Amino acid sequence: MKKRQISFCIIGIVFLCLVTISRSEVEEKDNDDDDDVVVSTEEDEPVVEDIIYTSPTPSGNVYFTEHFDDISQFNKKWILSEAKKEDIDDDIAKYDGKWEVEAPEKNGLIGDLGLVLKSKAKHAAISARLDRPFKFSIKPFIVQYEVTLQEGQECGGAYIKLLTHGKHTADLRQFHDKTPYTIMFGPDKCGNDHKLHFIFRHKNPLNGTFSEKHCKKPKERLEEPFKDKLPHLYTLIIRPDNTFAIKVDHKVVNEGNLLDDFTPPVNPPAEIDDPEDKKPEDWDEREKIPDPEARKPDDWDEDAPAMIPDPIATKPDNWLEDEPEMIPDPNAEKPEDWDADMDGDWEAPLIPNPRCESAPGCGPWQPPQINNPDHKGKWRAPLIDNPNYKGKWKPRRIPNPDFFEDRNPFKMTDIAAVGLELWSMSNMILFDNFIITDDLSVSETWAAESFDLKRRKLDKEGGSLWGKVMKSINYKPGWWALYFVYCAIPIAIYVWYLWKRVAEEKEEQRRAAEAKKTDAVSPDDDIGEQKPTKVTKSKSQLEVQEEEEEEEAEAGASGGDVDVNADASKPEEAVSDGAGDAPRSPKKHTPRKE
């Protein structure tokens, strides 16, 4: 009964552990279940159908879409770069990274393909032209795509470049790192620096030059997409009112304004320091100065030492002034291999003088040092306010000759193509489901037909026991051991309890066996109704029995009546453990008359 109760208790603890692990998924699971396709059976029980994937189709105004499911269309649309990077060695300047269109390594949907960067530590570049150039006018700009870092990411990027419309993008076979772009967007990592780039190139309205404007870093940390090896959806929205929003998996992680949240700012300052203005030689920036009228007191001794001998100290009476503090060790002997020519004259090592142990001190006596009351140090005049103080000098401000004010940086240069120009220390980076549109609902519908199906499939697979554990720890390998130990503690306690019970039962069986061998009374025996126990006879007992049988045979020969069945029917008495006591012979009975 106790075993069963403890078993139920342990099972309850393990169940509580699993409920704790999966509790964080409940809300997400409820939201996902609302979108699942449900059919009714004869018993009216809801059954979730398998997710069926079909290539997404845009349902509105789009400028570019790509799902990579049609390899023939991909080969017509995408162009590998034949250019070389500038200012580096020829053996590493070419873009020789390998691209393939293939299914994900795991957790993919049937029929869903993606563009995979197969190489690592190599430059790779590929691009595709938009259906028509995107012009920043009165509608928002929205770009969205998926990235799956199937092997994680050590160092490298998975961002995209939206190439500027013009002569530099007329031939995409010459696409390289210096090709002008309008926007660069996407994840990038090296070491512990996790980034989500949003960079746009702004055109100076005065001289026509371009400069990069880098978005501020998001407040939230973005490490998980770089190591969980799951698909993630990246969305950039730029609105005509100069506001922007960046989403990861439909969640806003960064937002702001093009005028205020970029470095360097879009518009330069209206005034700058005059580069030709110089500080006057008589400009006095000292707030305090030494009092010019102060004089050093006549009794001020700058040479007085900080410490002096204590004038009232006296030498103790039993101070051994003639005894040194250290003496040569009288028991030391010169080593036999000591060479005076090479090692010099041998001297015994010094040891503390034993005569000084009972005395207050040995050697020449000197009074202790004390602080000198007459010590004042270097004299300095006290500080007073500087009557000539003019404050900290700053160059005068002048109008900035390069000043301009662009109140609508949203109107960027037209976009003609999408490009991937990457270098990464990790391979198997999968890109999928690109879309460029000016309608947010179009991009959301596109994601619902592609990315959302993938994540729903992952959530369903995560509905299993192991999947819940993996999802709850965000697929962090370092947490596996922690959750294993957490769940294994009650199981280990139960195993230990069972082992202990088995050991106790074996010990009870061993004691019972010993008791039977010696015919000892056990606690479970009913003393009033003990049954005779057959006792194993030793060699001496057999010899005694043989002698008794011989005596009975002799008695029978002399005419005595012997009940032959008496010995066979009456059990033999147990042999006493007393020292030297011979066993008694069986009691004889007279034969019963029929």
C-alpha positions in Angstrom: 0.0 0.0 0.0 2.8 2.4 0.9 4.6 1.6 -2.4 1.5 2.5 -4.4 1.0 5.8 -2.5 4.6 6.8 -3.0 4.4 5.9 -6.7 1.3 8.2 -7.1 3.2 11.0 -5.3 6.2 10.7 -7.6 4.1 10.6 -10.7 2.3 13.7 -9.4 5.6 15.6 -8.9 6.8 14.7 -12.4 3.4 15.8 -13.9 3.7 19.1 -12.0 7.2 19.6 -13.5 5.9 19.1 -17.0 2.9 21.4 -16.3 5.4 24.1 -15.1 7.5 23.7 -18.3 4.5 24.0 -20.6 2.6 26.7 -18.8 4.2 29.4 -20.9 2.8 27.8 -24.0 -0.8 27.8 -23.1 -1.7 31.3 -24.3 0.2 30.9 -27.6 -1.4 27.5 -28.1 -4.9 28.9 -27.6 -4.2 31.6 -30.1 -2.9 29.2 -32.7 -5.8 26.8 -32.2 -8.2 29.5 -33.3 -6.6 29.5 -36.7 -6.5 25.7 -37.3 -8.8 24.1 -39.8 -11.4 21.9 -38.0 -13.7 19.3 -39.4 -16.5 17.4 -37.6 -16.6 13.6 -37.2 -19.7 11.5 -36.5 -19.2 12.1 -32.7 -18.8 15.8 -33.3 -15.3 15.8 -31.9 -13.0 18.5 -33.4 -10.1 17.1 -35.3 -7.2 19.3 -36.6 -6.3 18.6 -40.2 -2.7 18.3 -41.3 -1.3 21.6 -42.6 -1.3 21.7 -46.4 1.1 24.1 -47.9 0.6 25.8 -51.3 2.9 28.5 -52.7 1.6 31.9 -51.5 0.1 34.3 -54.1 0.0 38.1 -53.6 -3.5 39.5 -53.4 -2.8 43.2 -53.8 -0.3 45.8 -55.0 3.2 44.3 -54.9 6.5 45.3 -56.5 8.4 42.0 -55.8 7.6 38.5 -54.5 9.6 35.3 -54.3 8.8 32.0 -52.7 11.5 29.9 -54.5 9.1 27.0 -55.0 9.4 27.2 -58.8 13.0 26.5 -59.7 12.6 27.3 -63.3 11.2 30.7 -62.5 14.0 31.2 -60.0 16.7 30.5 -62.6 15.1 33.2 -64.9 14.7 35.8 -62.2 17.8 35.6 -60.0 21.3 36.5 -61.3 24.6 35.4 -59.8 27.3 38.1 -59.5 30.3 37.8 -61.7 32.0 40.8 -60.2 35.0 41.0 -57.9 35.5 42.9 -54.7 37.8 45.9 -54.9 41.1 46.5 -53.0 41.6 42.9 -51.9 43.6 40.0 -53.2 42.3 38.3 -56.3 42.1 34.8 -54.7 39.4 36.1 -52.3 37.9 38.9 -54.3 35.5 36.8 -56.4 32.0 35.9 -55.3 32.4 32.2 -55.3 29.9 31.3 -52.6 27.4 28.6 -53.6 23.6 29.1 -53.7 21.0 26.4 -53.9 17.2 26.2 -54.0 16.2 23.4 -51.7 13.9 22.3 -48.8 14.7 23.1 -45.2 16.8 20.6 -43.4 14.1 20.0 -40.8 10.6 21.0 -39.8 9.7 22.0 -43.4 6.4 22.0 -45.1 5.9 19.7 -48.1 6.6 21.6 -51.3 8.1 24.6 -49.6 11.6 25.5 -50.9 14.0 28.3 -50.1 17.3 29.9 -51.2 20.2 28.5 -49.2 23.7 29.8 -48.9 25.7 26.6 -48.9 29.2 28.0 -48.4 30.9 29.6 -45.4 33.9 31.9 -45.2 33.3 32.9 -48.9 31.9 35.9 -50.5 28.5 35.3 -52.1 26.2 37.7 -54.1 23.0 37.2 -55.9 20.2 39.6 -56.9 16.9 39.9 -58.7 15.1 42.9 -60.3 11.8 44.2 -59.0 8.7 43.9 -61.2 8.8 47.7 -61.4 10.9 50.2 -59.4 9.5 51.3 -56.1 9.2 55.1 -55.9 8.8 56.8 -52.4 5.9 59.1 -52.8 2.7 59.0 -50.8 2.4 55.3 -49.9 4.4 53.4 -47.3 7.3 51.1 -48.1 7.2 47.6 -46.8 9.8 44.9 -47.2 9.5 41.4 -45.6 11.4 38.2 -45.8 12.2 35.0 -43.8 15.6 33.8 -42.5 16.4 30.4 -41.0 19.9 30.1 -39.6 19.9 26.3 -39.9 23.3 25.9 -38.4 23.1 28.9 -36.1 25.4 31.9 -36.7 29.0 32.5 -35.5 29.9 35.6 -37.5 28.2 37.0 -40.5 25.0 38.6 -41.9 21.7 37.6 -43.3 20.6 41.1 -44.4 19.4 42.2 -47.8 20.2 45.3 -49.9 17.6 47.1 -51.8 19.6 48.4 -54.8 19.2 51.9 -56.1 17.7 52.4 -59.5 20.2 53.7 -62.0 23.1 52.9 -64.3 25.0 51.0 -61.5 22.2 48.4 -61.3 21.6 48.1 -65.0 23.7 44.9 -65.2 23.2 42.8 -62.0 26.0 40.5 -63.0 28.3 43.3 -61.8 26.6 43.5 -58.4 29.3 43.8 -55.6 29.8 45.4 -52.2 30.2 49.0 -53.6 27.0 48.8 -55.7 24.7 51.7 -54.5 21.8 50.7 -52.4 18.9 52.7 -50.9 18.2 50.5 -47.8 20.1 47.7 -46.1 17.9 45.7 -43.7 18.3 42.5 -41.7 20.1 40.5 -39.0 23.9 40.5 -38.5 26.1 39.1 -35.8 29.8 38.7 -34.9 30.9 37.6 -31.5 28.5 38.9 -28.9 27.3 41.8 -31.0 23.8 41.0 -32.3 22.4 43.6 -34.7 19.3 44.2 -36.7 20.4 46.6 -39.4 18.3 49.4 -40.8 20.5 51.7 -42.8 19.4 54.1 -45.5 21.5 56.2 -47.8 20.5 59.9 -47.8 21.1 62.2 -50.6 22.5 65.7 -49.7 20.2 68.2 -51.5 23.1 70.7 -51.8 25.8 68.8 -53.4 24.2 65.4 -54.3 26.5 63.3 -52.2 25.2 60.3 -50.2 25.8 59.4 -46.6 24.7 56.3 -44.6 22.2 56.8 -41.7 22.2 54.1 -39.1 19.2 53.3 -37.1 19.4 53.3 -33.3 19.7 49.8 -31.7 16.5 48.1 -30.5 15.9 48.1 -26.8 15.1 44.4 -26.8 17.8 41.8 -27.1 17.7 39.7 -30.2 20.0 36.7 -29.5 17.4 34.0 -30.0 17.0 34.2 -33.8 20.7 33.6 -34.2 20.9 30.3 -32.3 17.4 28.6 -32.1 17.7 27.4 -35.8 14.0 28.3 -36.5 12.5 30.4 -39.2 12.0 34.1 -38.4 10.1 36.8 -40.2 11.7 40.3 -40.6 9.5 43.2 -41.6 10.5 46.8 -42.2 7.8 49.5 -42.5 8.6 53.1 -43.5 5.7 55.5 -43.7 5.4 58.8 -45.6 5.3 60.7 -42.3 8.9 59.7 -41.7 8.1 57.1 -39.0 9.3 53.5 -39.2 8.7 50.2 -37.5 10.8 47.0 -37.4 9.1 43.7 -36.6 10.4 40.3 -35.9 7.8 37.5 -36.1 5.0 40.1 -36.2 6.3 41.8 -33.0 7.5 45.4 -33.1 11.1 45.4 -31.7 12.1 48.9 -32.8 10.3 52.1 -34.0 11.0 55.8 -34.3 11.4 58.7 -36.7 13.8 59.1 -39.6 14.7 62.6 -38.4 15.5 61.8 -34.8 16.6 58.2 -34.4 19.5 57.9 -36.8 23.3 58.5 -36.5 24.5 60.8 -37.9 21.3 62.8 -38.1 19.7 63.5 -41.4 20.0 67.3 -41.1 23.3 68.9 -40.1 23.3 71.6 -37.3 22.4 75.1 -38.3 25.5 76.6 -36.6 29.0 75.3 -36.0 32.1 76.4 -34.2 34.2 78.8 -36.2 37.3 76.8 -37.2 39.3 80.0 -37.5 38.5 81.5 -34.1 41.5 81.2 -31.7 41.6 81.8 -27.9 43.2 85.2 -27.0 46.5 85.0 -25.2 45.3 87.0 -22.2 42.2 84.9 -21.7 42.2 83.8 -18.1 40.2 80.5 -17.4 41.3 80.1 -13.8 38.4 80.4 -11.3 40.7 80.4 -8.2 44.2 81.9 -7.8 46.7 82.1 -4.9 46.2 85.2 -2.7 49.0 87.5 -3.9 49.0 89.4 -0.6 49.5 86.3 1.6 52.9 85.9 3.4 54.5 82.9 5.0 54.6 83.1 8.8 58.0 83.7 10.3 57.8 80.5 12.5 56.9 78.3 9.5 59.7 75.8 9.1 59.4 74.0 5.8 62.4 71.8 6.5 61.1 70.3 9.8 61.0 66.5 9.4 57.6 64.7 9.6 59.0 62.1 12.1 61.4 62.5 15.0 62.8 60.2 17.8 60.7 60.1 20.9 62.5 62.4 23.4 61.0 60.7 26.5 61.7 57.1 25.5 64.4 55.2 27.5 66.2 52.0 26.9 64.9 49.0 28.9 67.2 47.8 31.7 67.6 44.2 30.4 68.2 45.3 26.7 71.1 43.2 25.3 72.9 45.8 23.4 76.0 43.7 22.9 74.1 40.8 21.5 73.4 40.6 17.8 69.8 39.7 16.7 71.0 37.0 14.3 73.9 34.5 14.8 75.5 31.8 12.7 73.9 28.4 13.2 76.3 26.5 15.4 75.0 23.1 14.2 75.4 23.8 10.5 78.1 21.9 8.7 79.8 22.8 5.4 78.6 20.5 2.6 81.1 17.9 1.4 80.8 19.1 -2.2 81.4 22.8 -1.3 84.1 24.2 -3.6 85.6 27.3 -2.2 87.1 28.3 -5.6 83.7 28.2 -7.3 81.3 28.8 -4.4 83.4 31.2 -2.3 84.0 31.0 1.4 81.4 29.0 3.2 79.5 30.7 6.0 77.0 29.1 8.3 73.4 30.3 7.8 72.1 32.8 10.3 69.4 32.0 12.9 67.7 34.1 15.6 69.8 34.7 18.6 68.3 32.5 21.4 69.5 34.9 24.0 67.2 37.6 22.6 64.1 35.5 23.1 63.8 36.3 26.8 65.1 39.9 26.5 63.1 42.9 25.2 65.6 43.4 22.4 69.2 43.0 21.1 71.6 45.1 19.3 72.1 48.9 19.4 69.0 50.6 20.9 67.3 53.5 19.2 64.3 55.4 20.5 61.0 54.9 18.5 59.9 57.5 15.9 56.9 59.8 16.6 55.1 62.5 14.6 56.9 65.9 14.7 54.5 68.5 16.2 56.5 71.3 14.4 56.1 69.7 10.9 54.0 71.9 8.6 55.3 71.0 5.2 55.5 73.3 2.2 53.8 76.6 2.7 51.2 77.7 0.1 49.2 80.8 -0.2 45.4 80.3 0.2 43.2 80.5 -2.9 40.9 83.4 -3.6 38.5 84.1 -6.5 40.2 85.2 -9.6 39.2 88.8 -10.4 40.3 88.3 -14.0 38.3 85.1 -14.6 36.5 85.1 -17.9 35.1 81.6 -18.0 35.8 78.7 -20.2 36.7 79.8 -23.7 34.6 78.6 -26.6 35.0 79.4 -30.3 32.2 81.6 -31.6 29.4 80.1 -33.5 28.9 80.8 -37.2 26.2 79.6 -39.7 27.0 76.2 -41.0 27.9 76.6 -44.7 26.8 73.0 -45.3 23.5 73.3 -43.6 20.3 72.1 -45.2 17.0 71.0 -43.9 15.3 68.0 -45.4 12.0 67.6 -43.6 11.0 64.6 -45.6 13.8 62.0 -45.7 11.2 59.4 -46.5 11.6 60.3 -50.2 14.6 58.1 -50.8 16.1 57.1 -54.1 14.1 54.6 -56.2 14.6 50.9 -55.6 15.3 48.7 -58.6 16.4 45.3 -57.3 16.9 43.1 -54.2 20.4 41.8 -53.5 22.1 39.4 -51.1 25.8 40.3 -50.8 27.1 38.3 -47.8 30.0 36.8 -46.0 29.4 34.3 -43.2 31.3 31.9 -41.0 28.1 29.7 -40.9 26.6 28.0 -43.9 23.1 26.7 -44.6 21.4 30.1 -44.3 17.9 29.8 -45.8 16.0 32.8 -47.2 12.4 32.6 -48.2 9.2 34.5 -49.0 10.4 37.9 -50.1 7.8 40.6 -50.6 7.9 44.3 -51.3 4.6 46.2 -51.2 3.0 49.4 -50.2 0.1 47.8 -48.4 0.6 46.2 -44.9 -2.4 43.9 -45.3 -0.8 42.4 -48.4 2.4 41.5 -46.5 0.4 40.1 -43.6 -1.6 37.9 -45.9 1.6 36.8 -47.5 3.0 35.8 -44.1 -0.2 34.0 -43.2 0.2 31.8 -46.2 3.8 31.0 -45.6 5.6 31.9 -42.4 2.6 31.4 -40.1 2.0 27.9 -41.5 5.6 27.0 -40.6 5.4 28.2 -37.1 2.0 26.6 -36.7 3.6 23.3 -37.7 6.4 23.8 -35.2 3.9 24.6 -32.5 2.0 21.3 -33.3 5.2 19.3 -33.2 6.0 21.1 -30.0 2.7 19.8 -28.5 4.3 16.5 -27.7 6.0 16.0 -24.3 9.5 16.4 -25.8 8.4 19.3 -27.9 7.0 21.2 -25.0 10.3 20.8 -23.1 12.3 22.0 -26.1 10.0 25.0 -26.7 9.8 26.0 -23.1 13.6 26.3 -22.9 13.7 28.1 -26.3 15.8 25.2 -27.7 18.8 26.2 -25.6 21.1 23.3 -25.2 22.6 24.7 -22.0 19.2 24.3 -20.3 18.6 20.7 -21.2 20.7 19.4 -18.3 19.0 21.8 -15.9 15.5 20.5 -16.8 16.7 16.9 -16.9 18.0 17.2 -13.3 14.9 19.1 -12.2 12.6 16.3 -13.5 15.0 13.5 -12.5 15.2 14.4 -8.8 11.8 12.8 -7.8 12.5 9.8 -10.1 15.9 9.2 -8.4 14.3 9.4 -5.0 11.7 6.8 -6.0 14.4 4.5 -7.4 16.4 4.8 -4.2 13.3 4.0 -2.2 12.6 0.8 -4.2 16.2 -0.3 -4.0 16.1 0.2 -0.2 12.9 -1.9 0.1 14.3 -4.7 -2.1 17.4 -4.7 0.2 15.2 -5.0 3.3 13.2 -7.8 1.9 16.3 -9.7 0.9 17.6 -9.2 4.5 14.3 -10.5 5.9 14.5 -13.6 3.7 18.1 -14.2 4.7 17.2 -14.1 8.4 14.2 -16.4 7.9 16.5 -18.9 6.1 19.0 -18.8 9.0 16.2 -19.3 11.5 15.0 -22.4 9.6 18.5 -23.8 9.5 18.8 -23.6 13.3 15.0 -24.1 14.1 15.0 -20.9 16.0 11.7 -19.3 16.8 10.8 -16.4 14.5 8.4 -13.6 15.4 5.9 -14.9 12.9 5.8 -18.5 14.3 2.7 -19.6 16.4 4.4 -21.1 19.4 1.3 -22.9 20.5 0.8 -24.7 17.2 4.4 -25.2 16.0 4.8 -28.0 13.5 7.8 -30.2 13.7 10.6 -29.2 11.4 12.9 -31.5 9.7 16.4 -30.9 10.8 19.4 -31.7 8.8 21.5 -34.3 10.6 25.2 -33.9 10.9 27.7 -36.8 10.7 27.7 -37.4 14.4 24.0 -37.7 14.6 23.9 -40.3 11.9 26.5 -42.3 13.8 24.4 -42.2 17.0 21.3 -43.3 15.1 23.1 -46.2 13.7 24.1 -47.3 17.1 20.5 -47.0 18.4 19.3 -49.1 15.5 21.8 -51.8 16.3 20.6 -51.8 19.9 17.0 -52.2 18.8 18.0 -55.0 16.5 19.6 -56.8 19.4 16.6 -56.2 21.6 14.3 -57.6 18.9 16.5 -60.7 18.7 16.1 -61.2 22.4 12.3 -61.4 22.0 11.3 -57.8 22.8 8.2 -56.4 21.0 9.1 -53.4 18.9 6.6 -51.1 17.1 8.2 -50.8 13.7 5.8 -48.0 12.5 6.4 -45.9 15.6 9.7 -44.4 14.3 8.4 -43.9 10.9 5.3 -42.0 11.9 6.7 -39.8 14.8 8.9 -36.9 13.8 12.4 -36.8 15.1 13.1 -34.3 17.9 15.4 -31.4 17.1 18.9 -31.6 18.2 19.8 -29.3 21.0 22.5 -26.7 20.6 23.9 -27.5 24.0 27.6 -28.3 24.2 28.4 -32.0 24.3 24.8 -33.2 24.7 24.1 -36.3 22.7 20.8 -36.6 21.0 18.1 -38.6 22.7 16.9 -41.7 20.9 13.3 -41.8 19.7 10.7 -42.9 22.2 9.3 -46.4 21.6 5.6 -47.1 21.7 3.8 -50.4 22.1 1.9 -51.6 19.0 -1.7 -50.6 18.8 -4.2 -53.5 18.9 -6.5 -53.5 15.9 
